[in-house]
Amino acid sequence: MLAVLIALVAGEVSGWPFLRAPLEARLSSALKREVRLEGDFRMRLIGSVRLATERLTIGPPAWAREQRPKFVSGEHVRLVLPYSTVLAALRGGSDEPLRVRALEVGRFDAHLWRDADGRANWQFREEPPPPSSKEASVPVFDRLVVGNGQIAYDDAMRELRVAARARTEEGARAEDAAGLVVEGNGRFRDADFEFRAASRGVMPLIASEGAATPVPLALRASTGRARLAFEGQAVDILRLHGFDGRFQASGPSLAAVSTPFGLTLPSTPEFELDGRLRKEGEVWKADVARLHVGSSRLAGRFTYDRRPERPLLTGSLQGERLVLRDLGPAFGAPAGPRGSASPRVASDDGQVLPEREFNLPSLRRMDADVRVNLRQLDLGTPYLGDLSNRLGSQA
């Protein structure tokens, strides 16, 4: 017993260097892909598996190697795994997501992809899984921090492609902390976009809610002529935990901006809005201080809940003035250019709305329950005042 204890202490102190080759072989066998640990290597085994290595390379699965020969490589890697994850990885073949307590990488290069049938190169199987609508289980990270590097993500199931670059930046003055900038571009469904997120201090890409201090975050994104700017804070940049701050947005139409995100909003003239945006779990909340759509002047508070099978939008819409012709395209009327007179919604025979089908092809994607309180409503006929009602849709 004493000899075992002495051996354990000696191994912990030395970092178990003689376990490098057996660990590479065992991981390669269990993950069904080549794993290499190079350069300086140290490991700790008491309490959890803590691994630090100068270079870590994980190859693609054998069934995908010819099409796309790269997967993940990193330098100055620190990995912390609970023993439940280690045992699950050694058994192999599980569809349950693996849990990673912490992963810190100084420099990395990642190529992640999934085809339309759901087969992904992050699935640890010897053979490709059969085509299925079930999504692959992505590892769950309690904390993920990266330095410099790049990531390519191609997801045919979600119709999402992203090319992102991350880099650390030292402050111009000695008292400034190092920061992280993540920027790139991609395409989501039918919309191209660009993005840039910057933060002073070390910014975790992933961290458990409540397990890290929020850091300042600035975000700029664009898709076509639509623009979004955000300044606030976040704990987790990928899952947007602790996301809270002020935002400004503008674009050619509310519909064009909302469609890529699964929302159903009407076609409108160009718009501008600003307010506060925050995320609590899977629920988004927006306090819109100013919404200008055409000549309409509005505001509101809204909650978008993605947890139900069909997402639910609730809230209140209020304002000084709503001009129905600004929403005319939703009822079949053509949209006028910004600054010009929009077409009248009222028809020659006195009808307020044209006899055409609503132009809301995504109506069944989302339920809505919105309370309306307006001082003026312009139907293209004499004004109506003090309109208070509830608008909802449920397919």
N, C-alpha and C positions, 0 to 999 in steps of 0.2 A: 504494500500500500504506500509506504514511504517512497519507494522507488518510482511508483507511478506519479506521485505528487511532485517529486523532484523533476521528472521528465516533463510534466505539464508546465511547470514554472519555467524550465529551461527553454521549452518550445515557445512559450509566450514572450519571453525576453528576447529571444533571437528572431522571432517573426516567422518561425517554421519555414525556413528557406528550402529545405529538402522536400517540401510538399508541392513545390511549383509544378514539376513534371507530372506527378500523379494527378494533381488537380486539373491540369490542362487535358489530360487523357480522359478523366472521368467526366468533365464538363462537355467535352467534344462528343463523347458517347451518349450522354444523357440528352444533350440538346440537338443531336443529329446534325452537327455542323462543326467546322473547325474553330477552336478557341485557342488563342495564343496569349501568353502572359510574358512580356519581355522587359528587360531592363531591371531596375531596382524593384524588389518584390518583398512585401511583408504582409503577414496575416495574423489575426488574433481570433481565438475561438471561444473565449469565455463570455457567456451571456448571449452573444450573437456572432455571426461570421463577419469580420471586418477585414476587408482586403484593400491593400494599397499597392499599385503597380505603376511603373513608368509608362508602359504601353499595353493596351488591351485591344485585341482584334477579334471580332466575332464575324464569321463568314455567313453567307446565305445558306438556306437549306439546300440539300443536294438536288432536289427536284426543280429548283429555281436558278441554279448556278449558271446554266448556259445563257438564260435570257438576261439576267441581271446579276453580275458577279460580285456586287458589293452589298454590305449590310451596315455594320457599325464598327468604327475604330475610334480610339480615344487615347489621349496622353495625360499623364498625371491624374490617374483615376483613383478615386476612393469610393468603395462600395460597402454598404452595410446591409446584411440580409438577416431576417429572423430565421430560426431553424425550421419553422414550418415551411418557408419558401424553399430552403435548401432540400428538404426531404421531398417536396413536391417536384422539384426540378430533377432530382435523381431518379424518381419513379418514372417521370416522363409521361406523355400521352394525355395529360389532363387538359380539359377545356376551361378550367377555372383560371382567372387571372392570377399571375404571380405577384406577390407583394414585395416591394423593395423599400426598405426603411429609409435609405439615403443613397444618392448617387451624385458625386461631384466630379466634374471632368474639366481639366484645364483647357484642352483643345480636342475637338471632336469632328467627325465626318460621318453622317448617317444618311442612308438611302432606304426609305420605307415605302412599300407599295402594297396595294391590295387590288385584285381584279374584281370584275363585276359579279363573279360567283362567290366572292367572299374569301378566296384564298389569299393569304397574306404572308409576306416573308418574315414576319415576326411570330408566326405560328411554329412552335418547336415540334415538328413531326418529321418522321423519316420519309413518308410519302405525302403528296399533296392531299389535303382533305377533300372529300367529295363536294361538288358544287352545292351550295346551301345558302338560303337567305339569312341564316344566323350569322351575326357578326362575330369576327374573331375577338378573342379576349386579349386586350392590351394590358401589359403589366401595370399594376397600380403603384404609384410612387408616393411615399409620404413626403419626400423632399428630393428635388432635382435641381441642381445648380450647374451651370455651364460657363465656360469662359469663351475663348475664340473658337469659331468653327462654322460649319454649315450643315443644313439639313434639306434633303429633297423628299417630299411627301407626295405620293400619287395614289389617290383613293378613288377607284372607279365606282365603288358602291355609293359613296357620298357625292360623287361628281366634284371632287375637290383636288386641286393640284397647288402645291406651295413650294417655293424655293426661298429659303430663309438663310440669313447670315447673322451670326452673333459675334460681337467683339467687345472686349473690355477697353475702357478708355480712362486714362489717368487724368485727374483734374489739372487745370492749368496752373493752380497754385498748390503749394505744399499741403495746405490745410484742407484741400478738396479731396473727398474720397474717390476711389476708383468707381467707375460706373459700368453698366452694361447696356449696349445698344443692340436691339434685334430688329432687323429690317429685311424686306424682301417683297415678293410679288407672287401672284397666283391667279387661279380662276376657280370660282365656285358656281356650279351650274352654268348659267349663261352670262355671268358677270366677271369681268376681269377686275383685279384689285391690287393695290399696293398698300404697304403698311410700314410703320416705323414706331417702335416702342423704346423708350429710353428711361433709365433710372439711375440716380446716384446711389452708390453703395452696391453691395452684392444683391442681385435680384434673382430669387429662386424662380425657375420656370414652373416648378410645381412644389407646393408645400401644403400640408394639412391645415385646414382652417383652425385657428386658435393656437397653432404650433409655431408661428413665426410672426414677426412684427411687420405690418404693412410698410411698403416702401413707396416713395413718390413715383408716379408713372405718367408719362406723356405718350399719347398715341395719335398718329395721323394715318388715315386710310382714305383711299379713293377708289371709285369704280365708275368708269366712264366720266361723266360730268358731276357725279355725286361726290361730296366731300364730307368727311367726319373728323372732328378733332376732339380729343378727350384729355383732360388734365386732372389728376386725382391721385389715387393710391390703389395698390393691389398687393395681395399676399402671393398669389399664384397666377402667373401670366397666361398659362395654357388653359386652365379650368376657370380662371377669373374669380378665384376666391378672394374675398375682401375687396371686391371691385366697387369703388365709390368715387364720384367726382363730377365735375362740370363738363358739359359737352356742347358742341355746336355742330350743326349739320345743314347741308343745303344740297339741292339737286333738281333735276328736271321734272320729277314727279314723285309723289309719295309711293306710288305703286312700284316704280322702277327700283327704289331703294329697299322696299320691304320684301319683295319677292324672294331674293336670295336667302333670306333669313326665315322663311316659312310664315311670314305675316301676310295678312290679306288687308291691304289698304287701297283706297280708291285711286284711280288715275286723276291727276290734278295738274294745274300749271306749276311752274317752278315754285319752290318753297324754301324757306329759311326757318330754322328753329334753334332754340338753345334752352338749356335747363340742367337738371341734375339727373344722373343715371347711376343706379346701383344694382347689385346682384346679391340675392340671398338664396343660397342653394341653387335650385333650378328656376327660381322666380326672379324676373327682371322688374324693376320699378323705375318709372320715369316721371319726374316732376317737370313739366314743360312750362317754362315761364313765358315763352314767346313763340308763337307759330304763325308765320305769315305765309299764306297760300293765295297767290293772286292778290286780290284786294280784301280778302278775309283776314281778320285779326283775332286770333284765338289763343287759348292756353288750356292746360288740363293736367290731370294726374292719372296715370295709367299703370296697370299691373299686367304683366304677360307671364302666365304660368304654363310651363312646358311639361309639367308632370302628367296631366291627363292624356288619354290616347289621342284626343284632338285638343291642341292647345287652346287656352282660354284667355281672352283679352277683356279686362274689366277696367272701369275707371269713370272719370267725369270729363266732359268737354265743356268749357265755358269761354266766353269772350265778348268783346264789344260788337262784333259783326261777323256774320257768316253769309257769304254771297253764294247762292246755290250754283251759279254758273261756274264757280271755281271747282265744283265737283261734277260739272256737266259731263266730262268724258266718262265718268262711271255710269252715266245713264244713257250713253250713246251719242253725246254731242262731241264735236271735235274740239281739241284743246287749242287755245289761242297762244301766240307767242307772248313772252314776258313783256309787260309794259303796254300791250295793246288791249283793246276791248275784247273780252271773251265773248263768244256767241251767247245770245240770249237763250235761256232754258225754256221759257214760255213759248209755245208754238202760236202760229197765226190764228188757230181756231180757239185759243184761250186755254188750252191745256197747259198745265205747269210743266209736266215731264213729257218728253218725246215717247212715241209708241215704238220703242226698240228694246231689245233685251239688254239687261244690265251687263256691262263689260267687266264682270268679276269672275274670271275663269277659275280662281283659286278659292271660291266661296266656301267649299267644303273642307278646306284645310284647317280652319280655325273657327271657334265659337267666340262670340263677343257679347258683352253686356255693358253698354256705355250710357251713362246719364248725361243729358244735354241741358245746359242752362245758358241761353244766349240773350243779349239785350236787343239785338236786331237780327232779323232774318230776311234776306233779299231773295225773293223767288223769281225776280225778273218782272214782278208786278209790284204794287205799293208795298212798303215795308210792313213786316209783322214784328211786333215787339215782345220782349220778355217771354221767349219760348223756353219752356221747361218740359222735358220729356225724357224717355229712356229709349235708346236704340239698341237693338240686339239682333243677333243672327245665330241660328242654331240649325244646322243641316241634319 
